[in-house]
Amino acid sequence: MTAATSAYIAPRLGGFSARLALAVRRQIFRRTMQRFRPQVDWLVLDVGVTSDRTADSNFFEALYPHPERITAVGLEDAAFLEQAYPGLRFVRADGRSLPFANTAFRLGFCSAVIEHVGDRAQQLQLLVELLRVAESCVITTPNRWFPLEFHTLTPLLHWLPPRWFRTWLRWRGERFFADEANLNLLGAADLLQLAHQAVEQSGRQNLRVHLEVIRLVGWPSNLVLSVAPVTATPAPLPASSR
């Protein structure tokens, strides 16, 4: 997420909305932990940290039991995380061009970033980079087909063809989010297609793609994509968590 994107979203999140966002992110974190069961010696990458210090920001660092094993990457200055979590390393970089060696990390985590990096080619590049530097990765994004668009708090109109929705956003005065470079929503089919393309480009033939959903009021609100080697199959989720 860019600094500008964070600045636009933060004022919209009032007390209830912020608590709801944090509850969803806790679910995402719990699913990730249940699925991968990371060990204390794993090196973990979190792409998309922010300078924002609200309760729902940088939730992975706040919840992960071994923050000293995290390398946190973001476009904003989030160096304060190194003081907040001793041993954590902050690197200011673009997730589409990561300054790390191949498979330098056991797990890569990237939450609510892919919808903010641009067109489908840019989104694919983010996935390709994550698969290059991490053995396994988790990517999350709001579901385009949830009735409320979370960034602009628009009901239903985001289901229109993207060109029409962006025209409406410009008419409404939402010029920032009307730009594809700042907001490009994905549904499950879009995310899965990108994931399979990224796996093909990675040349890592042993990878398996898995998609889960987080639900609000019974409706799939957020998508959680996992890509992991077949030989290191994540643990199945308990039935109650599916």
C-alpha positions as a printed NumPy array, in Angstrom:
array([[  0.   ,   0.   ,   0.   ],
       [  1.344,   3.45 ,  -0.895],
       [  1.581,   6.306,   1.556],
       [ -1.086,   8.169,  -0.386],
       [ -3.435,   5.195,  -0.272],
       [ -3.012,   4.899,   3.48 ],
       [ -3.701,   8.607,   3.915],
       [ -6.956,   8.305,   1.986],
       [ -8.214,   5.229,   3.831],
       [ -7.396,   6.189,   7.407],
       [ -9.918,   9.076,   7.787],
       [-12.727,   6.827,   6.565],
       [-12.191,   4.237,   9.278],
       [-14.183,   5.409,  12.258],
       [-14.256,   3.492,  15.523],
       [-16.642,   0.759,  14.409],
       [-15.08 ,   0.371,  10.967],
       [-11.588,   0.168,  12.438],
       [-12.684,  -2.507,  14.904],
       [-14.327,  -4.443,  12.08 ],
       [-11.177,  -4.188,   9.964],
       [ -9.06 ,  -5.433,  12.858],
       [-11.433,  -8.362,  13.457],
       [-11.132,  -9.386,   9.789],
       [ -7.348,  -9.095,   9.927],
       [ -7.211, -11.225,  13.042],
       [ -9.142, -13.893,  11.132],
       [ -6.657, -13.653,   8.274],
       [ -3.745, -14.007,  10.681],
       [ -5.348, -16.977,  12.44 ],
       [ -5.975, -18.749,   9.128],
       [ -2.356, -18.175,   8.108],
       [ -1.009, -19.575,  11.375],
       [ -3.315, -22.589,  11.257],
       [ -2.408, -23.36 ,   7.69 ],
       [  1.368, -22.96 ,   7.805],
       [  2.231, -23.469,  11.484],
       [  5.465, -21.428,  11.187],
       [  8.334, -22.481,  13.412],
       [ 10.474, -20.18 ,  15.553],
       [ 13.431, -20.394,  13.159],
       [ 11.478, -19.405,  10.037],
       [ 12.513, -16.185,   8.306],
       [  9.298, -14.344,   7.427],
       [  8.69 , -11.477,   4.998],
       [  5.799,  -9.014,   5.378],
       [  5.303,  -6.863,   2.272],
       [  3.196,  -3.734,   2.642],
       [  3.83 ,  -2.289,   6.089],
       [  2.721,   1.291,   6.638],
       [  3.709,   4.365,   8.628],
       [  0.138,   4.474,   9.974],
       [ -0.041,   3.544,  13.661],
       [ -3.748,   2.765,  14.031],
       [ -4.726,  -0.474,  15.775],
       [ -5.545,  -2.255,  12.513],
       [ -2.244,  -1.29 ,  10.822],
       [  0.81 ,  -3.59 ,  10.677],
       [ -1.265,  -6.262,  12.365],
       [  1.039,  -9.084,  11.32 ],
       [  3.917,  -7.625,  13.334],
       [  1.637,  -7.092,  16.342],
       [  0.295, -10.649,  16.303],
       [  3.201, -12.786,  15.102],
       [  4.834, -14.589,  18.063],
       [  8.396, -14.193,  16.712],
       [  8.629, -10.626,  15.348],
       [ 12.425, -10.734,  15.54 ],
       [ 12.301, -13.127,  12.553],
       [ 10.322, -10.686,  10.384],
       [ 11.669,  -8.543,   7.574],
       [  9.061,  -5.834,   6.971],
       [  8.916,  -4.107,   3.577],
       [  7.007,  -0.986,   2.605],
       [  7.104,   2.156,   0.483],
       [  6.421,   4.338,   3.519],
       [  8.882,   4.981,   6.329],
       [  7.984,   2.356,   8.918],
       [ 11.391,   2.201,  10.583],
       [  9.657,   2.68 ,  13.944],
       [  8.776,  -1.015,  13.729],
       [ 12.413,  -1.859,  14.48 ],
       [ 12.065,  -0.111,  17.842],
       [  8.609,  -1.504,  18.529],
       [  9.723,  -5.088,  17.792],
       [ 13.443,  -5.564,  18.616],
       [ 15.163,  -7.788,  16.069],
       [ 12.71 ,  -6.978,  13.271],
       [ 14.314,  -5.546,  10.138],
       [ 12.607,  -2.825,   8.08 ],
       [ 13.485,  -2.396,   4.392],
       [ 12.042,   0.43 ,   2.333],
       [ 11.328,  -1.128,  -1.059],
       [  8.681,  -1.816,  -3.682],
       [  7.041,  -5.235,  -3.439],
       [  7.266,  -5.578,  -7.221],
       [ 11.087,  -5.416,  -7.059],
       [ 12.327,  -6.937,  -3.824],
       [ 16.031,  -6.664,  -2.88 ],
       [ 16.364, -10.237,  -1.628],
       [ 17.829, -13.49 ,  -2.9  ],
       [ 15.697, -16.298,  -4.267],
       [ 13.817, -18.207,  -1.532],
       [ 15.463, -16.073,   1.162],
       [ 12.345, -16.476,   3.308],
       [ 10.322, -19.451,   4.436],
       [  7.034, -17.503,   4.34 ],
       [  5.981, -14.306,   2.566],
       [  2.914, -12.39 ,   3.749],
       [  1.219,  -9.595,   1.804],
       [ -2.134,  -8.274,   3.003],
       [ -4.344,  -5.71 ,   1.228],
       [ -1.584,  -4.555,  -1.096],
       [ -2.232,  -6.236,  -4.435],
       [ -5.327,  -4.101,  -5.158],
       [ -3.146,  -0.957,  -4.901],
       [ -0.205,  -1.717,  -7.206],
       [ -1.788,  -1.032, -10.613],
       [ -3.057,  -3.04 , -13.553],
       [ -3.108,  -6.807, -13.836],
       [  0.479,  -6.867, -15.131],
       [  1.686,  -5.019, -12.021],
       [ -0.361,  -7.291,  -9.767],
       [  1.187, -10.309, -11.461],
       [  4.67 ,  -8.862, -10.94 ],
       [  3.997,  -8.562,  -7.199],
       [  3.001, -12.233,  -7.046],
       [  5.996, -13.32 ,  -9.12 ],
       [  8.362, -11.447,  -6.784],
       [  6.786, -12.977,  -3.686],
       [  7.209, -16.449,  -5.167],
       [ 10.804, -15.66 ,  -6.066],
       [ 11.901, -14.613,  -2.575],
       [  9.699, -16.85 ,  -0.402],
       [  9.231, -20.597,  -0.326],
       [  5.519, -20.125,   0.449],
       [  3.364, -17.035,   0.476],
       [ -0.008, -15.653,   1.558],
       [ -1.716, -12.808,  -0.324],
       [ -4.965, -11.232,   0.822],
       [ -7.313,  -8.701,  -0.772],
       [-10.871,  -7.464,  -0.281],
       [-13.309,  -9.35 ,  -2.481],
       [-14.611,  -7.228,  -5.343],
       [-17.942,  -9.067,  -5.127],
       [-18.696,  -8.06 ,  -1.545],
       [-21.644,  -5.607,  -1.638],
       [-19.631,  -2.756,  -0.061],
       [-16.4  ,  -1.445,  -1.576],
       [-14.281,  -0.793,   1.504],
       [-11.957,   1.947,   0.206],
       [-14.653,   4.287,  -1.094],
       [-17.536,   2.934,   1.032],
       [-19.504,   2.488,  -2.179],
       [-22.339,  -0.051,  -2.235],
       [-22.807,  -2.224,  -5.343],
       [-21.568,   0.227,  -7.995],
       [-18.112,  -1.388,  -7.944],
       [-19.784,  -4.409,  -9.557],
       [-20.095,  -2.367, -12.752],
       [-17.386,  -2.769, -15.409],
       [-14.253,  -1.113, -13.99 ],
       [-14.298,   1.676, -16.576],
       [-17.839,   2.648, -15.567],
       [-17.051,   2.476, -11.854],
       [-13.996,   4.698, -12.28 ],
       [-16.052,   7.2  , -14.264],
       [-18.549,   7.337, -11.389],
       [-15.728,   7.78 ,  -8.859],
       [-14.342,  10.719, -10.828],
       [-17.814,  12.284, -10.996],
       [-18.114,  11.834,  -7.225],
       [-14.736,  13.514,  -6.69 ],
       [-12.846,  10.306,  -5.8  ],
       [-10.08 ,  10.964,  -8.322],
       [ -7.431,   9.127,  -6.319],
       [ -9.265,   5.808,  -6.268],
       [-10.579,   6.374,  -9.798],
       [ -6.995,   5.812, -10.96 ],
       [ -6.262,   2.139, -11.676],
       [ -2.766,   2.664, -10.27 ],
       [ -4.299,   3.225,  -6.82 ],
       [ -7.252,   0.831,  -6.814],
       [ -7.813,  -2.224,  -8.99 ],
       [-10.222,  -4.641,  -7.362],
       [-10.048,  -8.429,  -7.684],
       [-12.532, -11.226,  -7.333],
       [-11.682, -14.844,  -6.627],
       [-11.4  , -15.751, -10.319],
       [ -9.041, -12.812, -10.961],
       [ -6.794, -13.704,  -8.029],
       [ -6.644, -17.378,  -8.94 ],
       [ -5.804, -16.576, -12.554],
       [ -2.951, -14.32 , -11.463],
       [ -1.708, -16.942,  -9.013],
       [ -1.545, -19.658, -11.656],
       [  0.217, -17.282, -14.053],
       [  2.734, -16.397, -11.33 ],
       [  3.384, -20.068, -10.578],
       [  3.975, -20.715, -14.277],
       [  6.371, -17.776, -14.545],
       [  8.206, -18.811, -11.387],
       [  9.291, -22.084, -12.956],
       [  8.586, -23.815,  -9.633],
       [  6.515, -26.746, -10.749],
       [  5.878, -28.116,  -7.24 ],
       [  3.676, -25.219,  -6.074],
       [  0.032, -25.586,  -5.141],
       [ -2.499, -22.733,  -5.074],
       [ -5.234, -22.599,  -2.431],
       [ -7.936, -19.945,  -1.94 ],
       [-10.019, -19.311,   1.179],
       [-12.561, -16.625,   2.008],
       [-13.278, -14.543,   5.087],
       [-16.992, -13.86 ,   5.555],
       [-18.903, -10.895,   6.919],
       [-22.65 , -11.342,   7.489],
       [-22.353, -14.567,   5.52 ],
       [-20.858, -12.904,   2.432],
       [-17.257, -13.482,   1.228],
       [-15.62 , -10.162,   2.114],
       [-11.9  , -10.983,   1.845],
       [ -9.849, -13.45 ,  -0.166],
       [ -6.848, -15.307,   1.286],
       [ -4.601, -16.935,  -1.293],
       [ -1.889, -19.392,  -0.248],
       [  0.836, -20.719,  -2.532],
       [  3.052, -23.443,  -1.099],
       [  5.195, -26.362,  -2.261],
       [  3.322, -29.633,  -2.53 ],
       [  6.184, -31.316,  -0.687],
       [  5.586, -28.982,   2.271],
       [  1.81 , -29.163,   2.304],
       [  0.33 , -26.847,   4.942],
       [ -1.695, -28.46 ,   7.677],
       [ -5.431, -28.768,   6.914],
       [ -7.668, -26.316,   8.677],
       [-10.01 , -27.545,  11.392],
       [-13.525, -28.002,  10.031],
       [-14.801, -25.135,  12.168],
       [-12.385, -22.688,  10.492],
       [-13.29 , -23.391,   6.876]])
